Amino acid sequence: MGKALKIGITCYPTVGGSGVLATALGVDLARRGHEVHFISYERPFRLPPDAPRLHFHPVLINDYDLFKYPDYTLPLSVKMAEVSRDCGLDILHVHYAVPHATAAILARSMLPSDQRPRVVTTLHGTDTTLLGRDAGYGPAITHALACSDAVTTVSAWLKGETQRVLGTGCPIDVIHNFYEPRPALRMRDEVRAELGVKEGEVLIVHSSNLRPLKRIDLLLATAALIRPTNSFKLLVLAGGSFAPFVDEVRRLGLADRVVVREKVTDIEDYLQAADLGLITSDTESFCLSILEAMAFGCPSVATSVGGIPEVIDDGITGLLAPIGDPGALALAVQSLITNPTRRAAMGQFARQSARLKFTAGAIVPLYEALYRRVCG
Ligand code: GMT
């Protein structure tokens, strides 16, 4: 290993793919001997409390009456500059461009030239696909990318979208997401019993923040079409409130099929108990939750959108279905419910693919090489 680096990481600390990935990256970098400083408004929820070389610096947000909208970007940039100076950071690595990349560029310009860290921006998805299209954000994102020392995207698809939507000519490295499963704490049978999964039923898992682009309406419409109706339970691991969907569950006659667990932190316990994943998103730049399921030998049925085909090899590690078609999704799910041998084989390939292509061991060295490249 080369010289240990001092790396600042900024991400959203809440339940969501970009923060989860950034936290896992920081944890692994610290394990590899680097000094890692998280800078955010709250401690990322998956950050272990006492790991060596891992530090957390909270950003205090103002509460002035004179502001109608509290500002986060400026206090964040001031904290980034302060941590960079006091801890001698080599790198500021920001996950999700808005507002983190702009804050990092500002922080860097507050410092004397010999104390300036290199800025690495990782785009995760909606920072390009949603905010990049917004006239109130797009130019600021393009500017922050142009001023970054390196830009990465979590899939080749997102790289193409970033170039297309933002018209940016800056070089972009594609570094896929990774997942390092923690051991489950409970037995598979115990978790299935807790969820009320009966003998012979297939446990389908959907894990997401339930935002509109995850298409929970389509997820439930798909579940309502699966035959036989009593062949499965659908577990929703919800990163947000499921309350807005409860009426629809009842209307579709799914009350005895759908089990919800909100804000779960021990996802591994549930993933090892599942048989099949189901993702119905309108758009996804990678879909970390498919990878999390794959790591537990659980193949997914998913809409063929965005970067998902880079994660699932259709017909080998899972099944892809056209966007917005609950009939096709239900048929794909049914084909794996009724064929446990094929499901198990796909699960084995899914686990192998996760281990080969998408572990910390495969991916984190790519970030380290990038850091060393920008540090010269
Ligand atoms: O949509 C989410 O689940 C959260 C969001 C985020 O930024 O936290 O996810 C995005 O980043 C994840 C990690 O890189 C990707 O796996 C998701 O596909 C991506 N979501 C979208 O692009 C819609």
Residues whose N, C-alpha, C, O or C-beta is under 5 A from the ligand:
A	BS01	GMT	G16 G17 S18 G19 L21 H124 G125 T126 V154 T283 E284 S285 F286 C287 L288
